[in-house]
């Protein structure tokens, strides 16, 4: 009888412990699933835009002849943060973007959008310079409206 009581207590204890362990694991899984469904768990996934921006920052840093350590000092970040930024595992804040642009002497457009093709506007500029002030005002208004329409089309 004594052995059977000990045996029952041991089984109860094992079953009870296993049950509580199962419940805790189940709760953890539910919490993780909720976070995933809400989009809150990305586990440092790389977003395409962060990868592109990070690559442009790295390229600019290297063109400036700066190491990650020196660059991180200049912009007030840790070297690991700069590395994560360049790899695209984290996004960039506006204040950090501003500091980077100042240190690398580049425009924010260059970092955000990359290199863009430049149009040769010298002929157009020469023709606009020859207009009377009244004609220039009209041409300027038309060009601004045209550029506005182009931007709405994108």
MORA-V259321 format. One record per residue. N is the residue number from 1. RES is the residue in one letter. PHI is phi in whole degrees, -180 to 180 (none if undefined). NEAR is the number of other C-alpha atoms within 10 Angstrom. D_LAST is the distance of its C-alpha to the last C-alpha in whole Angstrom. Layout:
# MORA-V259321
n=(N,N)
res=(RES,RES)
phi=(PHI,PHI)
near=(NEAR,NEAR)
d_last=(D_LAST,D_LAST)
This chain:
# MORA-V259321
n=(1,2,3,4,5,6,7,8,9,10,11,12,13,14,15,16,17,18,19,20,21,22,23,24,25,26,27,28,29,30,31,32,33,34,35,36,37,38,39,40,41,42,43,44,45,46,47,48,49,50,51,52,53,54,55,56,57,58,59,60,61,62,63,64,65,66,67,68,69,70,71,72,73,74,75,76,77,78,79,80,81,82,83,84,85,86,87,88,89,90,91,92,93,94,95,96,97,98,99,100,101,102,103,104,105,106,107,108,109,110,111,112,113,114,115,116,117,118,119,120,121,122,123,124,125,126,127,128,129,130,131,132,133,134,135,136,137,138,139,140,141,142,143,144,145,146,147,148,149,150,151,152,153,154)
res=(X,X,X,X,X,X,X,X,X,X,X,X,X,X,X,X,X,X,X,X,X,X,X,X,X,X,X,X,X,X,X,X,X,X,X,X,X,X,X,X,X,X,X,X,X,X,X,X,X,X,X,X,X,X,X,X,X,X,X,X,X,X,X,X,X,X,X,X,X,X,X,X,X,X,X,X,X,X,X,X,X,X,X,X,X,X,X,X,X,X,X,X,X,X,X,X,X,X,X,X,X,X,X,X,X,X,X,X,X,X,X,X,X,X,X,X,X,X,X,X,X,X,X,X,X,X,X,X,X,X,X,X,X,X,X,X,X,X,X,X,X,X,X,X,X,X,X,X,X,X,X,X,X,X)
phi=(none,-60,-65,-67,-68,-63,-62,-64,-64,-64,-64,-60,-66,-64,-63,-62,-63,-62,-62,-66,-62,-60,-62,-64,-64,-62,-62,-63,-65,-61,-61,-63,-63,-61,-63,-64,-64,-80,83,-87,-118,-120,44,57,-67,-92,-88,-54,-65,-67,-64,-64,-64,-60,-65,-68,-65,-61,-61,-64,-63,-66,-63,-80,74,-104,-80,-61,-63,-65,-61,-64,-64,-66,-99,76,-125,-81,-58,-67,-68,-65,-60,-63,-64,-68,-81,87,-83,-134,-87,-116,-86,-65,-66,-69,-59,-62,-63,-63,-60,-67,-67,-88,54,-130,-81,-65,-61,-63,-77,-76,-113,85,-67,-123,-71,-100,-90,-83,-102,-63,-67,-64,-62,-62,-69,-68,-64,-85,-76,-71,-55,-67,-64,-63,-60,-66,-62,-62,-62,-64,-63,-62,-65,-65,-64,-62,-64,-63,-69,-71,-75,-85)
near=(6,7,8,9,10,11,12,12,12,12,12,12,12,12,12,12,12,12,12,12,12,12,12,12,12,12,12,12,12,12,12,14,14,13,13,12,10,9,9,11,13,10,7,10,11,15,13,11,13,21,19,18,22,25,18,19,24,21,14,20,19,14,10,13,12,15,13,19,14,14,21,18,13,13,18,13,13,15,16,12,14,23,17,18,20,24,19,22,18,19,17,14,8,10,9,13,17,14,14,23,18,13,15,17,11,14,15,15,11,15,21,16,13,14,10,8,6,6,6,8,8,9,9,9,10,10,10,15,11,10,12,10,11,9,12,15,12,11,14,13,12,12,12,11,12,12,12,11,11,10,9,8,7,5)
d_last=(85,84,82,80,79,78,76,74,73,72,70,69,67,66,64,63,62,60,58,57,55,54,53,51,49,48,47,45,43,42,41,39,38,37,35,33,32,31,29,31,32,30,33,31,28,26,22,20,18,22,23,20,21,25,25,23,26,28,28,28,31,33,32,33,36,36,38,36,39,39,35,36,39,36,34,36,35,38,38,37,34,32,33,31,28,28,29,26,28,27,24,24,25,24,27,28,25,26,29,28,26,29,31,29,28,25,21,20,17,19,20,17,14,17,18,15,17,18,18,22,22,25,26,24,25,29,28,27,30,32,31,33,32,31,29,27,26,25,23,22,21,19,17,16,15,13,11,10,9,7,5,6,4,0)
